[in-house]
Amino acid sequence: MCRLLLPVPHKSNLHRADSLNNTAKVSGMVPFFLPVLLPFMILVAPPATVSAQPEQTNISLGSSLAASDGASWPSPSGRFAFGFYPKAQGLAVGVWLTTTPNRTVVWTANRDDPPPITDGSLRLTYDGRLVWSAPGGVEKAVSQGSEPAALAAMIDTGNFVLYNSNGAIIWSTFASPTDTLLPGQSLLPDGQLFSSLSEADRSTGKYRLHNQNDANLVLYPVDTSDTADDAYWDTGTFQIGFLLTLNLDTTGLLYLSGDNGSYTKNITLPKASSGGTQVYYRAILDVDGILRLYSHGFSSNGSWTTRVEWAALQDRCLVRGFCPLNSFCSRNAAGEPVCLCPPGFDFVDPTQIALGCARNSSGGDCSTTSSDVGDEGLTVVTVKNTTWVNKAYSILPPPTSMDACRAACLNDCFCQAALFIEDKCYKQMLPLRYGRTGGNDTLLLKVAAAGRQAVVHETESKLRVDVLVAGAVLAGLSVVVFAISGYCFLARTRVARYMRTSESDTSGADDYSTLKSRNMELEEAGHGETLLELAYECLVDDKFGRLKKDEAMDEAELERMVRAGLWCVQEQPVFRPSMKNVIMMIEGHMEAPLPPPPASFSS
């Protein structure tokens, strides 16, 4: 390995220094002698008129690193390194800033690939590929270059790059960010940063930062659509007429730029230089979903300091998805955010808060044949000064009093809760999302009256949550949901005796064929009723005789399966339950509330 100086763009282009979009060219290359000549030719490239030039450590073809904690190719200053760092039960490949006592990881290769690395080596092969290889011929690509590399380099900016035979950058860590931006690095239009799962596990976490094509920079939970209901922070730069790029420079200035440089919007302010201290900045989407700017100061005596220079949010309760479904975020006596269940709800599993809360009572939905609607067995409790996402299926004509809102929800079997906001009543179905204390909203929750609560999800000593049970449940749900709605794949085992299709049993296909024919007839007649709506109608009307094949079957079990299946095919992913919750619903350890009706059904 050798060290050399890279030419740096003119002062007017400092914001774009070290960007992959500026593929520095090296003229006069002879590809056959490139591994020998390229370092010297970059050295004699015409210099630009700037005061500082980032150095780099070159890695030639055929170089390798044996897998071990800290084995790396460092940058010339030693501040950055590319190599192996520890993760749970093994190693990962990445780039880090050499802070102490713990290194600060700024990029990770193949962050979601199990299992962790335990042996092998990191190699820049003679045919120009950057790979991790293990005994037995196993290989995993680390880079995704468009052509073979002729040289690699670890630059003092924290960028690890691959050059082609013409001296142009064909791949770099700056072009494929994970959760972090370093000075000179950009997040291009439609690019995203994804938080890590934890400080120790750099796998993709719960949050994302999206530089949208409408020019707005927005924070969302993962697995959500780009809608206002899911957003919890943005720059407000939408619909300005051109795309924007997010940049970070060496002074700690985080800013958006566009329209060929004529437009800029500062997100942070530049920081004053500290005499005698070398400062490195990084912007990161932290594990808790907040975008922050950090500074790392290295003094001449070897000491270092790390501090937060800026944060998009100060209140973690504002992060949507911090608390799970049917729960809300509050602060404890120490000022730390905690997730709580509203009245009438309990955590599905107190040891796993992420599973969310569920009603601790049954009744009050449209499937009860005895009709609990509005009777003395139900009541409405009030939770004041909270904020929730308003996903109303019905809005009462304003103005409406709180008492009228309460009565309207109590007498509507679809209504599980209502939001009372500024003399308006918004009826809601479960689950409730993104709750937090603060604000002027009032939540009205339909629950069982005192003495009528029937707990239906008591904790067992051990749930049968293993591969066999999960597979059987998934198979059973697949059959039920496909047969009643056409949304899921056909499956086997557990409920094969309940429902059959023409593919598996022609003699027992009458019910499914009738449903399918009925669906086609209704569509041709312009009624628009679908299999999903027919299944929902059977559920609401308690007419499971249409669906069963075995007269000796347990209709209560089938009802639980139908309910769970209808939740599994909800259009919004956030409404779909986890596999553990599905199992608990089917086995009767957790209430399976009535799902929201199909849009055309409710109309």
Rosetta blueprint (number, residue, H / E / L):
1 M L
2 C L
3 R E
4 L E
5 L E
6 L L
7 P L
8 V L
9 P L
10 H L
11 K H
12 S H
13 N H
14 L H
15 H H
16 R H
17 A L
18 D L
19 S L
20 L L
21 N L
22 N L
23 T L
24 A L
25 K L
26 V L
27 S L
28 G L
29 M L
30 V L
31 P H
32 F H
33 F H
34 L H
35 P H
36 V H
37 L H
38 L H
39 P H
40 F H
41 M H
42 I H
43 L H
44 V L
45 A L
46 P L
47 P L
48 A L
49 T L
50 V L
51 S L
52 A L
53 Q L
54 P L
55 E E
56 Q E
57 T E
58 N E
59 I E
60 S L
61 L L
62 G L
63 S L
64 S E
65 L E
66 A E
67 A L
68 S L
69 D L
70 G L
71 A L
72 S E
73 W E
74 P E
75 S L
76 P L
77 S L
78 G L
79 R L
80 F E
81 A E
82 F E
83 G E
84 F E
85 Y E
86 P E
87 K E
88 A L
89 Q L
90 G E
91 L E
92 A E
93 V E
94 G E
95 V E
96 W E
97 L E
98 T L
99 T L
100 T L
101 P L
102 N L
103 R L
104 T E
105 V E
106 V E
107 W E
108 T E
109 A L
110 N L
111 R L
112 D L
113 D L
114 P L
115 P L
116 P L
117 I E
118 T L
119 D L
120 G L
121 S E
122 L E
123 R E
124 L E
125 T L
126 Y L
127 D L
128 G L
129 R L
130 L E
131 V E
132 W E
133 S E
134 A E
135 P L
136 G L
137 G L
138 V E
139 E E
140 K E
141 A E
142 V L
143 S L
144 Q L
145 G L
146 S L
147 E L
148 P L
149 A L
150 A L
151 L E
152 A E
153 A E
154 M E
155 I E
156 D L
157 T L
158 G L
159 N L
160 F E
161 V E
162 L E
163 Y E
164 N L
165 S L
166 N L
167 G L
168 A L
169 I E
170 I E
171 W E
172 S E
173 T H
174 F H
175 A H
176 S L
177 P L
178 T L
179 D L
180 T E
181 L E
182 L L
183 P L
184 G L
185 Q L
186 S E
187 L E
188 L L
189 P L
190 D L
191 G L
192 Q E
193 L E
194 F E
195 S E
196 S E
197 L L
198 S L
199 E L
200 A L
201 D L
202 R L
203 S L
204 T E
205 G E
206 K E
207 Y E
208 R E
209 L E
210 H E
211 N E
212 Q L
213 N L
214 D L
215 A L
216 N L
217 L E
218 V E
219 L E
220 Y E
221 P E
222 V L
223 D L
224 T L
225 S L
226 D L
227 T L
228 A L
229 D L
230 D L
231 A L
232 Y L
233 W E
234 D E
235 T L
236 G L
237 T L
238 F L
239 Q L
240 I L
241 G L
242 F L
243 L L
244 L E
245 T E
246 L E
247 N E
248 L E
249 D L
250 T L
251 T L
252 G L
253 L L
254 L E
255 Y E
256 L E
257 S E
258 G E
259 D L
260 N L
261 G L
262 S L
263 Y E
264 T E
265 K E
266 N E
267 I L
268 T L
269 L L
270 P L
271 K L
272 A L
273 S L
274 S L
275 G L
276 G L
277 T E
278 Q E
279 V E
280 Y E
281 Y E
282 R E
283 A E
284 I E
285 L E
286 D L
287 V L
288 D L
289 G L
290 I L
291 L E
292 R E
293 L E
294 Y E
295 S E
296 H E
297 G E
298 F E
299 S E
300 S L
301 N L
302 G L
303 S L
304 W E
305 T E
306 T E
307 R E
308 V E
309 E E
310 W E
311 A E
312 A L
313 L L
314 Q L
315 D L
316 R H
317 C H
318 L H
319 V L
320 R L
321 G L
322 F L
323 C L
324 P L
325 L L
326 N L
327 S L
328 F E
329 C E
330 S E
331 R E
332 N L
333 A L
334 A L
335 G L
336 E L
337 P E
338 V E
339 C E
340 L E
341 C L
342 P L
343 P L
344 G L
345 F E
346 D E
347 F E
348 V L
349 D L
350 P L
351 T L
352 Q L
353 I H
354 A H
355 L H
356 G L
357 C E
358 A E
359 R E
360 N L
361 S L
362 S L
363 G L
364 G L
365 D L
366 C L
367 S L
368 T L
369 T L
370 S L
371 S L
372 D L
373 V L
374 G L
375 D L
376 E L
377 G L
378 L E
379 T E
380 V E
381 V E
382 T E
383 V E
384 K E
385 N E
386 T E
387 T E
388 W L
389 V L
390 N L
391 K L
392 A L
393 Y L
394 S E
395 I E
396 L L
397 P L
398 P L
399 P L
400 T L
401 S L
402 M H
403 D H
404 A H
405 C H
406 R H
407 A H
408 A H
409 C H
410 L H
411 N L
412 D L
413 C L
414 F L
415 C L
416 Q L
417 A E
418 A E
419 L E
420 F E
421 I E
422 E L
423 D L
424 K E
425 C E
426 Y E
427 K E
428 Q E
429 M L
430 L L
431 P L
432 L L
433 R L
434 Y L
435 G E
436 R E
437 T E
438 G E
439 G E
440 N E
441 D E
442 T E
443 L E
444 L E
445 L E
446 K E
447 V E
448 A E
449 A L
450 A L
451 G L
452 R L
453 Q L
454 A L
455 V L
456 V L
457 H L
458 E L
459 T L
460 E L
461 S L
462 K L
463 L L
464 R L
465 V L
466 D L
467 V H
468 L H
469 V H
470 A H
471 G H
472 A H
473 V H
474 L H
475 A H
476 G H
477 L H
478 S H
479 V H
480 V H
481 V H
482 F H
483 A H
484 I H
485 S H
486 G L
487 Y L
488 C L
489 F L
490 L L
491 A L
492 R L
493 T H
494 R H
495 V H
496 A L
497 R L
498 Y L
499 M L
500 R L
501 T L
502 S L
503 E L
504 S L
505 D L
506 T H
507 S H
508 G H
509 A L
510 D H
511 D H
512 Y H
513 S H
514 T H
515 L H
516 K H
517 S H
518 R H
519 N H
520 M H
521 E H
522 L H
523 E H
524 E H
525 A L
526 G L
527 H L
528 G L
529 E L
530 T L
531 L H
532 L H
533 E H
534 L H
535 A H
536 Y H
537 E H
538 C H
539 L H
540 V H
541 D H
542 D L
543 K L
544 F H
545 G H
546 R H
547 L L
548 K L
549 K L
550 D L
551 E L
552 A L
553 M L
554 D L
555 E H
556 A H
557 E H
558 L H
559 E H
560 R H
561 M H
562 V H
563 R H
564 A H
565 G H
566 L H
567 W H
568 C H
569 V L
570 Q L
571 E L
572 Q L
573 P H
574 V H
575 F H
576 R L
577 P L
578 S L
579 M H
580 K H
581 N H
582 V H
583 I H
584 M H
585 M H
586 I H
587 E H
588 G L
589 H L
590 M L
591 E L
592 A L
593 P L
594 L L
595 P L
596 P L
597 P L
598 P L
599 A H
600 S H
601 F H
602 S H
603 S L
